[in-house]
């Protein structure tokens, strides 16, 4: 019997409010708390104690497949084959120390199944505290001021799939495998503050202004990151800085992944500052409103991809030449003979910036007692993102080379500033009589899409990848005990040298999505309690593309 953690969800809160100064100052507040515990069940396929012993000793005599020696071959009739290890015993000189240490950390299976032989029940927890406070102040008969603050902080702990031993001599976090769950600590912190001021100017003017700030901060940290586990296992160059702690990922064909396969740590902090003002003017049969919206965006963060790397074992070195079998992957692992390894590395945090200015005007015109027209115009000027330190590179599709921000005449954003997002609006209301009204409207709006996860800081020389590949029929060339070379950003290389791999590319001339909307409706009062409403609403989207370029996408 495998114990299952309990499920608990507790929510609680309160509201409060009232006058501070009669007819002048008022306040309102609320609080909500959440305490949540949820069981998470993970099922994995792990080596049996007998297989662990094989990795540690090299004795695969009880293994159901023949283990071949990649260093010993025989050629007969022009055909070369590998020779089997005598008695399926891998000599001690061929065994890899990190591999034996890794399997020594594994728990025993929880059942005797051939696959899915280990089940682990863990707890995922959430602790949330959220509150709002608002104060309204009447400064006089014509002036009103309000201030609002919102606080929302949640702490999540997401378990892994396989626990690490509590008495290990190897410094390691609480999980030997993160699995698909994560094995992470995830604090999420949101704040917003708004200051608003309304002033009545005479009998026909009203002014409204706001200043607001919104901040969103998410930080996902592997629970094993504080530990230099790979270094303690004898794998140099893996835990090379404070963000690359923990275990790398080991994928062994036929078994579940061991180690940390996540792209964490990830730290994202986005702050938006908004200032807007609008003036409403009542003149004759017109209600005219015009104003300006201004936004400034700050997006700072870091992502691992992952920094610790991934090591793959598919059995190609201890199987027969030209064989596609992965049955001997565990023997490859015992030798530390990987078929491939990879790691991606971001050279420090990024700091993205953008801004927006949107002037607008609208007019509600009561033409007659039956007809009212609504006309408006809005111009969205949204500057493309750039990186504060010019750690930004875009692939020029014409030259096939990377352009670096702020160099050789290139702009900081490396994307052209589109200024064509002018959106008109039109609407009307017409009364056919006291019981029937016709309503119609149409307008254009614009959406500025972003390639989330494909930003231009993810290009060389600021983002680099290390890839180790091997030949199927060769001898092993890379072992776990060699670890990985410490990554170094390519400094001083030419545009041609940097323009390799699979760079991110943003369309330099992409325009925002164009959304056209229109409607026509009739409302009919059938009785004092019954109304019939018939309407048609249409929407059409053009240029629905995010800003990154997929050269392999078929043209419509």
N, C-alpha and C positions, 0 to 999 in steps of 0.2 A: 504494500500500500504506500502510495506517495502522497504525503501531506499536501493539501491545497490551502494556500493562504485565504483568509476570509475576504469578503467583499464588503467594503464600508463606504458610504457616501453621506457626508453630513454638510448641510448648508444652513447658514444662519445669517441674520442681518438685522438692521434697524434703520429707521428713517426719523429725522427730526427737523423741525423748522419753526419759524415764527418771526415776529417783529423784534428788532433790536431797539429801534426808535420809532415810535408810532407815526405812521404815514410817511416815513422817510427811509428807514433802513430795514431790510428783511433778509433772512438767511434761510437756507435749506441745505440739508446734508443727508447722506445715506452711507451705509456700510454693508458689505456682503462678504462672507467668508465661506470657503469650500475646503473640506478635508476629505480626500478621496484615496482609497486603497483598492486596487483591482488586481486579481490574480492573472498572471500571464503564464501560459503553458508553452514550453518549447520542446520539440522532439527532434533528436539528432541521431545520426549514425556515427559512432566513434569506434576506434580500435578496441578490440577485446583485450583482456589481460594477456592472452597468449600472443596477440599481435604486438602489444607493447613490448613484450619480452623479445620478440623477433627483432624489433627495431633496436633495442638496447644491446642485444648480443650478436646480431647478424645471423642467427640460426633460423633459417626459413624452411627447415626440413619438413615441418608440418603444414607449410603453405600449399594451397591447392594448385599453384602454377609454378612452372620452372623459372628460376631466376638465372638470367644470363649475365656473363661478365663482359661489360662494354670494352674492356681493355684486351680481351683475348678473342681472336677470330681465326677461322680456318677457311682456306679457299680451295675448292675442288671443282674442276671443270669450269672454271671462270666464275663460280658462284661463291661469294663470301658469306659466311654465317658466324654468328657469335657462339662461343663455347659456354656451356652452362657452368655455374659455380659447382664444384664438387659437393654433393650432398645438400645442395641449396644453402650452403654456408657462405656468407659474405665475410671475407677476412676482416679482422679488427682494424687493419690499416686503412680500409676503405670506409669505415663507419664515420659518421659525422657527429661530433659532440653535441651541437645545438639540437639536432633531431632527437637524440636520446633524452636530453633534458626536457624537451617540449612534451614528449609522450609521457614522461614521468609525472607531469602535472595533471594528466587526465584522470577524471573519476572513473569508477567501475561502472559498466553498463547496469541499467536498472531492470533489464529483461534479457532473455536469451535469443531474441529475434536476430535474423541475419542483417536486417536493416532497421532503422528507427529503434535502436536498442537503448536509447537513453532519453528519459523524460525528466524535465526539470520544471518545477513550479516556483515562480518568483513573484514578487510584489512590485507593481508599478504604483507610484504615489504622486499625489498632486496636493499642493498647499497654495491656496489663493487668498489674497486679501485685496479688496477693492473698495474705494470710497470716492464720493463726489462731494464737493462743497460749492455753494453758489451764494453770493451776496449781491443784492440789488439796492441801489441808493438813488432816491429821488433828490436831485440837487435843487429842484424848484419846480414850477409848473411846466417848464419847457425842456428840462434836461433830465436825462436818466442815465445812470452808469451801472454796469454790472460786471462782476468778475466771477469766473468759474474755473475750478481746478478738478481734474480727474486723475486718480491714481489706481493702477491695476498691476499687481505683481503676482506672478505664479511661479512656483518652483516644482518642476517635474523631475522624477528620478525613474529612468527607464532601464529595466534589467537586461542582462545579456542572456545567452542561450545555454552556456555551460559555465558553472562556477569554478573559480580557481581554488586550490587547496588553501585552507586558512593557516597551515603551518609550513608553507613553502619556504625554502632557503633562497629562492629566487624572488627578488622584489617584483611584485605583480599586483595589479588591481584586483577587484572582486570577481572578475570574469575572465575565463580562459578563451571564450568565444563570445563575440558580440551578437552573432547570428543576425537575423532580420530585425530584432528588436532595437538594438542600439548600444546598450550598456553605457548610458550617458546621463549626465546631469544637465538639465535644461531650464535655467531660469529665464523667464520672459517678463519684461518690465515695460509698461506703457504709461506715458504721462501726457496730459494735454492741459493747456491753460488758455483761457480766452478773456480778453478785456473788451467790452463793448460800450459804445457811447451813442446815445440818440439825442438829437436836439431839434426842437420845433422852432423854425425861424419864420416869424410872422404867421400869416393865415394860410399861406400856400406853399411853404417849403418845409421839408423834413430831411434831416441829415442823419445817416447811420454810418458808423465806422467801427471796425473791429481790428484787433491785433491778437493773433493766436499763434500758439506753438504746439506742435505735436511731436512727441519723441517715442520711437519704438526701438527696443533693444532686446535682441535674442542672442543667447550665448549657449552653444551646445558643446559640451566638453566631455571627451571620453573619460570614464572613471579610472582608466588605467594610465592616463597621460602623465600623472606625476611620477611614474616609476620608469627607470631606465631598464626595462625588462629585456629588450633585445641585446643590450650591451652585456647584461648579466648572463645571457644565454651563450655569449661568445660570438655575436654577430656585430661587427664594427660598422660604423657609418649609418646605422638605422636611427638611433636616438641621437641625432646630431644637433638638436636645439631644444628649447623648452616646449615647443609645440609638437614635437615628434616622439614624445615618450610613449611607452607601452609596447605592445607586441605588434609586429606586422601581421599580415594575413597569409595563411598557408592553405592553399587549395590542393587537396590530394584526391585524385579521382576515386570515386566510390565512397568517400567520407564527407561529412560536413566540414565546412571551413573552420579552421582553428585560428584564433587571434582576432585582430580588429580590422574589419574590412570596410569601415565607415570612412566617409570623406570629412571627418571632424578632426580637430576642432573647427567650429564655425562661429564667427562673431559678427553680428550685423547690427549696426546702430544707424537708424535713419531719423533725421530731424527735419521737419518742415516748418518754416516760418511764413505766416500769412498776414498780409495787411490788405484791407479792402475798405472802400468808402463808396457810398451811393447817395445821391441827392434826388429826392422826389419833388417834382414841381407841378402844382395844380394850376393850369392856365386855361380858361375857357372850358371847352369840352374835352380837353386833353389832360391826361395824367402821364407826365414824362418822367422817366427814371433813367439816370445815367451815372456811370461810375467807373471804378477801376479795381481790378484784383491783381495783387502782386504776390508771388510765391518764390521762396528760396529753399532749395533742397540740399541737404547734406547726407551723404551715404558713406559711412566708414565701416570697414570690416576686414575680415580675414577668412579664408577657407583653406582647409587641407584637402588634398586630392588623391589618395591620402599621402601624407608625409612619410609614413612608416613603410609604405610599399607593400606589394603583393608578390608572393613566391608560389609558382605553380609546379606541380609534379604529376605527370601523366603516364609514367612507366616506360617512356621511350628508350631509356638507357639500359634497363634490365630485361627488356623483352627482345625477341628475335629481330634481326634486321628486317626492315620493310614490313614490320607488323604494325597494325593499327590498334592492337589490344592495349587496354589500360589496366589490365589485371595486376601488373606488378608495380603499380604506382607507389605502394607502401615501401617497396624495396628501394626505389629511387629516393624516396624520402629518407630512408635509413642511411643512405650514402650522402644525403644532402645535395643530390644532383638534380638541380631544377631544370625544367625545360624552358622556363621563361621567368622573368621578374620585371616589375615595372614600378615606377614611382614618379609622381608629379610634385612640383615644388613651386610655391608662390613666394617670391622674394619680398616678404614683409606685407604689412597691411595696405589696403587701398583706401583712397579718399575721393569719392566721386562727388561732383557738384553739377547743379543745374538750376535754372530759374525760369519763371514764367510771368508774363505781364498780359492781362486781358482787359482792355477797355470795352465797354458795352453801352448801348442806349436802347431804350424801348419806349413806345408811346401807345397808350390805350386811348383811343379816340372814339368818343360817343358821337357818331355822325348824325344820327337821328334817334328818336325814341325806340326805334326798332333795330337799328344797325350799330354795332360796335366793332371797330377794327383794332387789332393789336399788331404792331409792327416793331421789329427789333433787329439789332445787328450786334454781333460780337466778334472780336478779333483776338484770336489766341496766338500769342507769340511765345513759343516754348523752345527754349534754347536746348540743343543737344548736350548730352552728358560730356563732361571732361574730367580728367583726373588731376587733383591738386598739384601733384609733383610731376605731372606729365608722364606718368607710368602707364602709357596708353599707346597701343599700336593697332593699326588697321591694315588689312590686306587690300592693296590696290589691284583690282581685277584686271586692269588694263596692262599693268607691268608685271603682275604676278609676284610682287615684292611687298614686304611690310613697309608701311610708313610710320615713323615714330612721331609722336605729338611734339609740336614746337620745334621740329628740326627740318632743315632743308626746305623752308617755306611752308611747311604743313601747319595747319591750324591745331589748336589744342584739342578740339573735339574730334578731328579727322572725319567729320560728317558736316555736310552743308546745312546751313541754317535756313529752314523753310519758313517763309513768312506769308504763305498763301492761305492760311486757315481763317478765312473770313466767313462767318456763318450768319446768313439772314434768317429771320423767322417772320411768319405771317399767320394771323388768325382772324376769324370773324365770327360774330354771333348775330343771327338775324331772326327776329320774331315775326312769324307769319300771322300771329294773332295771340290772344291771351293764353292759348293752350298748346301752341306748337312753336318750337324753337329749332333753328338749324345752326349747327356748329361745324366749323371747318378750320383746318390749320395745316401748315407745312413748315419745314425748317431743315437747315443743314447744321450738323455738328461734327466735331473732329475728335478722334481718339489717337493719342500718341503712344504707340506700343513700344515696349522695351523687351529686349531679349534677355529675360531673367536667367541667370546662370551662364550666359555667353557674353559677358562684358569684355571690353577690349583690354583690360589689364591682364586677361588670360592669354596673352601672346608673349612671345620672346621679345626682348630679353628679360621680361619681368616674371614670366611663368615658363618653367622648363620641365621637360620630361626625361626620365631615364628609362631606357628599355634594354633589357638583356634577352636576346633570342638565341636559340641553339638550333643545330641541324639534327634532324631525326636520327640519322644513321651515323652520327659522329660519337666521339667519346665525350664525357662530361667536361665542361669548361668552366662552370661556375658552381660554387658550393655555398651552403648556408654559412659555414664558418668564415667565408670571405665577406659576408654582409653585402653592403652596397657602397659605392664611392660617395663621399660627401658631395652633395650637389653644389655646383658653383654657377652663378648666373653668367651667361656669355657677355662679357664686357669687351667693347672695342671691335666686335665683329661687324662686318659690312651688312648692308641690307640683304644682299644675296645669301650670305651665310645664315642670317636669321630667318629667312623665308623658307623654312623647312617644316616638315610635320603636317599637322592639321590645324592651321591657325583659325581663329575666329575672324569673321569678316562681316562688317556692317555695310549696308547699302549707303553709299555716300550721298545719294540723291533721293532717298526714300521720303515720300510725303506721308503725312498722317492719314489714318483711315478716315474715309469720308462716309458719314452716315446720313442718309436722307430719310426723313419721316414725314408722313402725311396722314390726315384723318378727315372723315366726313361723317356727321351723325345727325340724327333727328330725334328730338324728344317730344313726346305727346302726352299731355295730361288727360287720362281717360276718366278719372273720377277723383274725388277728394283723397283717396288712399291708394290709387293705382296710377303708375306712370309707365309708359312704353318708351324704351330707349333702344334705337337701332343705330349701329355705328360700324364704319369700316376703318381699319387702321392698317397702314402699310409702312414697311421699313425696307430700305435697300442699303447694303454696305458695299463700298468699293475700296480697292487698295487695302484689303484686309491682310496685311502682312506685318510680321514683326521685323525689327530692323536688321536682323542678321541674314546673311545670304547663304542659301543652299544651292551650290552649283549643280548638284545632281538632281534637283527637283525638275520634273517634267513641266514644260510650258503648257498652260491651258489652251 
